[in-house]
């Protein structure tokens, strides 16, 4: 595809949809022409001339080339399928749906439209600390991975009073599916698929029918072990991923976000020596700018315009990460029985 500017529609024009638009509109070949959100009572036009609708069905009547889906979990798969069926290239935020069946349904439609590009927004893969750590791991300079430990937590299931994120029929899951899925995805990125999983999944604090804490212990075929804690009772927002390797370690601390609540983004690189009390050599790299949203959209646009392959966020990536989330749910027999999770 060459030449013309691609007309973009955004389904779900809240915080994430508006942030996506910032980087859509600075791309030389993309332009937002229409949006939809439940907060618009009737069709109209925004101050900048972009058309606004209250439903995605109205939005899809627009002559579009590309659809961005920034909607709640219970609508993500439905609207992604609708976009593909309209002949649109689709970018969908995580999670890809409420459950594995949602992703499989999308893939069935995707196979019927092989000329269209579908990408999922696993944004953390594009952060500077994550990409640099991956480069070091793949270079082999610090040897093979021994284990990973990750904590990703926030202070509540938003809002305190509930909302769709607190109801399983709409959300599909709680903090693990909503936020922890990023950490699950990163652990897969560094270690591949895990074959042995043990977990505790609980909703003891907020008492919703979705989890407020998930604790998982996972091992892959190489024997590499990952420990994960996904929490909605982490009263101070926290992101940390520690990677222990044969000849050193990597610590990813903080993640740049719109709220700035996860602290400064850093990558600490330590190299093993013969000291009995720890390494004497370490380097701290600080990341002051978050280019992840821009880089993610640029990759999607390159795939649509130039036919380049999607590097991260294919439907296969989304399915594999969703399967791992549900393996964690199922590994706790009490949680599985309580909610009849499959």
Secondary structure, 3 states (H helix, E strand, C coil): CCCCCEEEEEECCCHHHHHHHHHHHCCCCEEEEEEECCCCCCCEECCCCCEEECCHHHHCCCCCCEEEECCCHHHHHHHHHHHHHCCCEEEEECCCCCCHHHHHHHHHHHHCCCCCCEEEECHHHHCHHHHHHHHHHHHCCCCCEEEEEEEEECCCCCCCCCCHHHCHHHHCCCHHHHHHHHHHHHHHHHHCCEEEEEEEEECCCCCCCCCCEEEEEEEECCCCEEEEEEECCCCCCEEEEEEEECCEEEEEECCCCCCCCCCCEEEEEEECCCCCCCCCEEEEEEECCCCHHHHHHHHHHHHHHHCCCCCCCCHHHHHHHHHHHHHHHHHCHHHHHHHCCC
